[in-house]
Amino acid sequence: MKRVLFAVAVTVSAGVGLAPTSAKPGDASWGCQVLLCAASRNPSWHGVGYCIPPMTKLISAMKKPGFSWPACQEAKAGKPGYEVYEDCPAGTTIGYTAHGENGSQREPNQCIKTVSRCQSIGNRDTVMWSLDSSRSEISSNDFGCMQKIATLRPRRADPFFFDIPNDQGVMQRFWFNLNN
């Protein structure tokens, strides 16, 4: 992590014509300040004094019409990505809840697992398993044995991310939030 931040800092300082040893966060463009602060960990940007002004400026600017994310050209990073939900666990798929007029908007806020709730006890006899009432939704197919169990996907604490190349050129993802 520190190597990536150092590589970004060196790239940013080189882009503004400064030697890495004399570079200060305030010397970088606003986009590069945002990038450096967003990538900060332990503490996050919230706990780094020089990050408060550029990030507060960003949050304020985002509320205005025509907002355009400040880019850091020197670090080859544009605007960040945004993913509200965590990944679904292995063995599940993303499920959608329809809402809005006529269910026109779909939100990927569920994880779906298909399981068999039947047990064969002979050539033709099938016994239905009891259903777990702690699940948020259960539906069945025509045979009544295959069940789709939906659980809510957890929301990310840090929904924004930057993909930043490290010193070997491999992209690393840095998650952050803009909560004050």
C-alpha positions as CSV (number, residue, x, y, z in Angstrom):
1,M,0.0,0.0,0.0
2,K,2.7,2.5,1.0
3,R,4.6,1.6,-2.2
4,V,1.5,2.4,-4.3
5,L,0.9,5.7,-2.5
6,F,4.6,6.6,-2.9
7,A,4.5,5.7,-6.6
8,V,1.4,7.9,-7.0
9,A,3.1,10.7,-5.0
10,V,6.2,10.5,-7.1
11,T,4.2,10.5,-10.4
12,V,2.1,13.5,-9.2
13,S,5.2,15.4,-8.1
14,A,7.0,14.7,-11.3
15,G,3.9,15.9,-13.2
16,V,4.1,19.3,-11.5
17,G,7.8,19.6,-11.9
18,L,8.9,18.9,-8.3
19,A,11.5,16.5,-7.0
20,P,9.8,13.7,-4.9
21,T,11.6,14.8,-1.8
22,S,10.3,18.4,-2.0
23,A,6.7,17.5,-3.0
24,K,3.9,18.6,-0.7
25,P,0.3,17.5,-1.0
26,G,-0.7,21.1,-1.6
27,D,1.5,21.3,-4.6
28,A,-0.5,18.7,-6.6
29,S,-3.5,19.5,-8.6
30,W,-6.9,19.2,-6.9
31,G,-7.6,15.9,-8.8
32,C,-4.3,14.5,-7.6
33,Q,-4.9,15.7,-4.0
34,V,-8.3,13.9,-4.1
35,L,-6.7,10.7,-5.5
36,L,-3.9,10.7,-2.8
37,C,-6.4,11.4,0.0
38,A,-8.9,8.8,-1.3
39,A,-6.2,6.1,-1.4
40,S,-5.1,6.9,2.2
41,R,-5.5,4.1,4.7
42,N,-4.8,3.8,8.4
43,P,-5.9,6.5,8.8
44,S,-8.4,7.2,6.0
45,W,-8.6,10.7,4.5
46,H,-10.9,11.7,7.4
47,G,-7.9,11.5,9.8
48,V,-5.3,13.2,7.6
49,G,-5.3,17.0,8.2
50,Y,-4.2,18.0,4.7
51,C,-6.9,15.8,3.1
52,I,-9.9,17.6,4.8
53,P,-9.8,20.8,2.6
54,P,-9.6,19.0,-0.9
55,M,-12.1,16.3,0.1
56,T,-14.6,18.8,1.6
57,K,-14.2,20.9,-1.5
58,L,-15.0,17.8,-3.6
59,I,-18.1,16.9,-1.5
60,S,-19.4,20.4,-1.9
61,A,-18.7,20.5,-5.6
62,M,-20.6,17.3,-6.2
63,K,-23.8,18.9,-5.0
64,K,-23.6,21.6,-7.7
65,P,-25.1,21.2,-11.2
66,G,-22.6,20.3,-13.9
67,F,-20.1,18.7,-11.5
68,S,-17.2,17.1,-13.2
69,W,-14.9,14.8,-11.2
70,P,-11.4,16.3,-10.9
71,A,-8.9,14.1,-12.7
72,C,-5.3,13.3,-11.9
73,Q,-3.7,13.0,-15.3
74,E,-0.2,12.4,-13.9
75,A,-1.4,9.2,-12.2
76,K,-3.5,8.0,-15.1
77,A,-6.6,8.1,-12.9
78,G,-9.9,9.6,-14.0
79,K,-13.1,9.6,-12.1
80,P,-13.7,6.8,-9.6
81,G,-16.0,3.9,-9.8
82,Y,-19.0,3.4,-7.5
83,E,-20.4,0.1,-6.3
84,V,-23.0,0.3,-3.5
85,Y,-23.1,-3.4,-2.7
86,E,-20.6,-6.0,-1.6
87,D,-20.0,-9.0,-3.8
88,C,-22.4,-12.0,-3.3
89,P,-20.9,-15.0,-1.5
90,A,-19.6,-17.9,-3.6
91,G,-22.5,-20.2,-4.7
92,T,-25.0,-17.3,-5.0
93,T,-25.9,-15.0,-7.9
94,I,-27.0,-11.4,-7.9
95,G,-30.8,-10.9,-7.6
96,Y,-32.7,-7.8,-8.4
97,T,-35.7,-6.0,-6.8
98,A,-37.9,-4.1,-9.1
99,H,-39.2,-0.7,-8.0
100,G,-40.3,2.6,-9.5
101,E,-43.1,3.0,-12.1
102,N,-44.2,-0.4,-13.4
103,G,-41.1,-2.0,-11.8
104,S,-39.0,-0.2,-14.4
105,Q,-36.0,0.2,-12.2
106,R,-34.1,-2.8,-11.0
107,E,-31.7,-2.8,-8.0
108,P,-29.1,-5.5,-7.6
109,N,-29.6,-5.7,-3.9
110,Q,-30.0,-9.5,-3.3
111,C,-28.0,-12.6,-3.3
112,I,-29.8,-15.7,-4.6
113,K,-29.1,-19.3,-3.9
114,T,-31.0,-22.2,-5.5
115,V,-31.3,-25.2,-3.3
116,S,-33.2,-28.5,-3.3
117,R,-35.7,-28.9,-0.5
118,C,-36.8,-32.4,-1.5
119,Q,-35.5,-35.8,-0.5
120,S,-36.1,-38.9,-2.5
121,I,-37.2,-41.9,-0.2
122,G,-38.0,-44.4,-3.0
123,N,-38.6,-44.7,-6.7
124,R,-41.5,-42.2,-6.8
125,D,-41.9,-40.8,-3.3
126,T,-40.6,-37.4,-2.5
127,V,-40.7,-35.6,0.9
128,M,-40.5,-31.8,1.1
129,W,-38.0,-30.4,3.6
130,S,-39.3,-27.8,6.0
131,L,-38.4,-24.2,5.0
132,D,-36.2,-21.9,7.0
133,S,-38.4,-18.9,7.9
134,S,-35.4,-16.7,8.6
135,R,-34.8,-16.1,4.9
136,S,-36.2,-13.0,3.2
137,E,-37.8,-14.7,0.2
138,I,-38.5,-18.2,-0.9
139,S,-39.9,-19.3,-4.2
140,S,-40.3,-22.7,-5.8
141,N,-40.4,-24.2,-9.3
142,D,-43.3,-26.4,-10.7
143,F,-42.0,-29.5,-8.9
144,G,-41.9,-27.7,-5.5
145,C,-38.4,-29.0,-4.7
146,M,-36.0,-26.4,-6.0
147,Q,-36.1,-23.2,-3.9
148,K,-34.6,-19.8,-4.5
149,I,-33.5,-18.2,-1.3
150,A,-32.8,-14.5,-1.4
151,T,-30.8,-12.6,1.2
152,L,-30.1,-8.9,1.1
153,R,-26.6,-7.9,-0.2
154,P,-24.6,-5.9,2.4
155,R,-23.9,-2.3,1.5
156,R,-20.3,-1.2,1.2
157,A,-18.9,1.1,3.9
158,D,-16.6,2.5,1.2
159,P,-18.6,2.5,-2.1
160,F,-16.2,4.6,-4.3
161,F,-13.0,3.3,-5.7
162,F,-10.0,4.3,-7.7
163,D,-8.0,1.8,-9.7
164,I,-4.4,3.0,-9.5
165,P,-1.4,1.4,-11.2
166,N,1.4,0.4,-8.8
167,D,5.1,0.7,-9.6
168,Q,4.9,-2.6,-11.7
169,G,1.9,-1.2,-13.7
170,V,-0.6,-3.6,-12.0
171,M,-3.9,-2.0,-11.1
172,Q,-4.8,-1.9,-7.4
173,R,-8.2,-0.9,-6.2
174,F,-8.6,1.6,-3.3
175,W,-12.0,1.9,-1.8
176,F,-13.1,5.1,0.0
177,N,-16.2,7.0,1.2
178,L,-17.2,10.6,1.1
179,N,-19.1,10.6,4.4
180,N,-18.2,13.5,6.6
